[in-house]
Amino acid sequence: MESPSTNRTALVQNWHEIDWRLANDKVLKLQQLILEAFRMEKMSEVKRLQNDLTRSFSARALAVRRVTSNAGKNTPGPDDVLW
C-alpha cells in the first residue's frame, strides 16, 4: 500500500534506479493481503486492496518490466507477421 507521500514516481528518475526486490515484495504483500481478506469474506476490503494493487507504482513497474523483457516478443503470431 503506497500512500501519496511514498509515491515512488516522484522519487525514481531512472528505470535502473528501481529497487526490484522491494517492488516485488510490495506487490507480493498486497497479493497476500487480498487473499487473506478474500478468505475472511471481506469483499469490500478485497476490492479496496485490488484497487491499491492496480494503482501501485511497484505493480505497474513490474508489469512493464515483464512485458518488455518477454523473450517471446520476437516470435511471430499465427499470421507469421512480427510487429
HELIX and SHEET records of a PDB file:
HELIX    1   1 PRO A    4  THR A    6  5                                   3    
HELIX    2   2 ARG A    8  LEU A   11  1                                   4    
HELIX    3   3 TRP A   15  GLU A   17  5                                   3    
HELIX    4   4 TRP A   20  ARG A   39  1                                  20    
HELIX    5   5 MET A   43  ARG A   55  1                                  13    
HELIX    6   6 PHE A   57  THR A   68  1                                  12    
HELIX    7   7 ALA A   71  ASN A   74  5                                   4    
END                                                                             
